[in-house]
Amino acid sequence: MVQIAMNLTDYQVTPIHTAFQAVKTEAATRGIEVAGSELIGLVPHGALDQAAAASLKLDRFDSSQILETRIADAVLRMNETEQTVSDFLAAVAEAQPTPAGGCVAALVGALAASLGVMGARLSQQSDSAGRLLELSRQLHRLVQEDTTAYSGLSDAYKIPKPHPDRPRAVSMALQRATEVPLEIAEAACEVGRYLHALREKVKPAVRSDLTVGLTMAIAAAQSGVSTANTNMDSLINHELMNTLQARMAKAIANLDELRGLC
C-alpha cells in the first residue's frame, strides 16, 4: 500500500479536488488505483462546497443553496436582535464606546463583499460569488464580535490591579481585541482582490459598483489594520505579538497592493 500526504494551505489556489485528481492521474500511469482519501484536522466549509460543485459539474452553484447553510442563516437571523440601518447609525452616534470603529469597518467590508456577490452573479462567476458570500457573512459576524471583544477588554481593565487574575484577563482580552480587527483587515483585503479581478469580467454598467466596493474594502482593511496596531502595542506576550505582527505585515502588504490597483 502506498500513502501520499500533503498540506493544502490555500484551497482557492489549489482546490482539494484538483490535488486529489492529480494524485489519481499520476497513480493511474503506474497502474495503481486510489482506494480512498482521508482528512486530518479541519477544513473550511467553502473548500468542500467547491469540491462537491466541481465533482458534480454544478452550473452557477452558490453555497446559499445548501439546505443546512440556509437553515443556519435563518436561525441566526431569528436569534439576532432586529436592527435597521437607522438603528445602527443611531447606536454608533451614541455617547458610548460601542459600537464604534471596528464594527463600522466590518460592516463596510461586508457591504463591499455583497457588491462583489452581485457582480459575480450577474457575470455568472459562481466560484467568486460563493467565496464573496462567505466573506460577507464573516464580516457581518465580525460586526458583533468587535463589540464583544471591546466589552471584554473594558471588563478586564475594571478588575482591581492587585487582583491576581487581572494580568491574565487583560492579556486574553487584548489578544481578542487585536485578532478581531486584524481578521477584518484580512477578510477585507481578500474581498478587494476578488473585486479587482471581477471588474475585468463584468459589463461596464456594473464596473462602477465594483469600483465602489473595492474602495470600501480598502477603507475597511485600513481601519482594521489601524485598530489592531493600536491594541497590539499593549500586548506583553512576545510570542503572540510576533505571530500577530507577521499577520499584520502580510495584511499591510496586501493592502498596499490593493491601493496600487485602484
QUIVEN-V677037 format. One record per residue. N is the residue number from 0. SS is DSSP state (a for helix, b for strand, c for the rest). PHI is phi as a letter, one per 30 degrees, with the letter a starting at -180 (NA if undefined). PSI is psi in whole degrees, 0 to 359 (* if undefined). Layout:
n->[N,N]
ss->[SS,SS]
phi->[PHI,PHI]
psi->[PSI,PSI]
This chain:
n->[0,1,2,3,4,5,6,7,8,9,10,11,12,13,14,15,16,17,18,19,20,21,22,23,24,25,26,27,28,29,30,31,32,33,34,35,36,37,38,39,40,41,42,43,44,45,46,47,48,49,50,51,52,53,54,55,56,57,58,59,60,61,62,63,64,65,66,67,68,69,70,71,72,73,74,75,76,77,78,79,80,81,82,83,84,85,86,87,88,89,90,91,92,93,94,95,96,97,98,99,100,101,102,103,104,105,106,107,108,109,110,111,112,113,114,115,116,117,118,119,120,121,122,123,124,125,126,127,128,129,130,131,132,133,134,135,136,137,138,139,140,141,142,143,144,145,146,147,148,149,150,151,152,153,154,155,156,157,158,159,160,161,162,163,164,165,166,167,168,169,170,171,172,173,174,175,176,177,178,179,180,181,182,183,184,185,186,187,188,189,190,191,192,193,194,195,196,197,198,199,200,201,202,203,204,205,206,207,208,209,210,211,212,213,214,215,216,217,218,219,220,221,222,223,224,225,226,227,228,229,230,231,232,233,234,235,236,237,238,239,240,241,242,243,244,245,246,247,248,249,250,251,252,253,254,255,256,257,258,259,260,261]
ss->[c,c,c,c,c,c,c,c,c,c,c,c,c,c,c,a,a,a,a,a,a,a,a,a,a,a,a,a,a,c,c,c,c,c,c,c,c,c,c,c,c,c,c,c,a,a,a,a,a,a,a,a,a,a,a,a,c,c,c,c,c,c,a,a,a,c,a,a,a,a,a,a,a,a,a,a,a,a,a,c,c,c,c,c,a,a,a,a,a,a,a,a,a,c,c,c,c,c,c,c,a,a,a,a,a,a,a,a,a,a,a,a,a,a,a,a,a,a,a,a,a,a,c,c,c,a,a,a,a,a,a,a,a,a,a,a,a,a,a,a,a,a,a,a,a,a,a,a,a,a,a,a,a,a,a,a,a,c,c,c,c,c,c,c,c,a,a,a,a,a,a,a,a,a,a,a,a,a,a,a,a,a,a,a,a,a,a,a,a,a,a,a,a,a,a,a,a,a,a,c,c,c,c,a,a,a,a,a,a,a,a,a,a,a,a,a,a,a,a,a,a,a,a,a,a,a,a,a,a,a,a,a,c,c,c,c,c,a,a,a,a,a,a,a,a,a,a,a,a,a,a,a,a,a,a,a,a,a,a,a,a,c]
phi->[NA,c,b,c,b,a,c,c,c,b,d,d,d,b,d,e,d,d,d,d,d,d,d,d,d,d,d,d,d,c,i,c,c,d,d,l,b,b,c,c,j,c,b,d,e,d,d,d,e,d,d,d,d,d,d,c,h,d,c,h,d,b,d,d,d,d,e,d,d,d,d,d,d,d,d,d,d,d,d,d,d,d,b,d,e,d,d,d,d,d,d,d,d,d,d,b,d,b,d,b,e,d,d,d,d,d,d,d,d,d,d,d,d,d,d,d,e,e,d,d,d,d,c,h,c,d,d,d,d,d,d,d,d,d,d,d,d,d,d,d,d,d,e,d,d,d,d,d,d,d,d,d,d,d,d,d,d,d,d,e,e,d,d,d,d,d,e,d,d,d,d,d,d,d,e,d,d,c,d,d,d,d,d,d,d,d,d,d,d,d,e,d,d,d,d,d,d,d,e,d,c,c,d,e,d,c,e,d,d,d,d,e,d,d,d,d,d,d,d,d,d,d,d,d,d,d,d,d,d,d,d,d,d,c,d,c,d,d,d,d,d,d,d,d,d,d,d,d,d,d,d,d,d,d,d,d,d,d,d,d,d,d]
psi->[137,136,135,130,145,157,125,113,341,100,345,330,311,96,153,315,332,316,317,316,325,318,317,318,315,322,322,327,342,12,26,133,143,122,330,179,163,140,126,123,208,159,141,143,320,329,321,322,316,316,318,316,320,317,323,357,46,132,127,44,140,133,339,350,351,127,310,324,316,320,316,319,320,318,320,317,325,325,341,148,127,127,122,171,319,321,317,316,319,321,319,325,349,153,64,157,339,150,150,217,316,317,316,317,317,319,319,318,319,320,320,317,321,323,323,321,315,310,320,320,320,330,10,42,81,321,314,319,317,315,320,327,319,317,323,317,320,314,326,317,324,343,311,323,328,318,316,318,317,319,321,321,319,318,322,320,339,346,132,139,324,346,133,337,350,313,316,319,317,318,314,321,321,322,312,322,343,321,320,307,331,322,323,314,315,315,319,323,319,320,314,320,318,318,319,317,323,333,332,353,355,167,153,327,334,342,322,326,320,330,319,315,319,318,319,320,319,317,317,318,316,320,318,317,315,315,315,319,321,314,329,329,339,355,144,349,103,325,315,319,319,319,314,325,325,317,321,316,320,319,319,319,318,321,317,322,318,319,324,342,346,*]
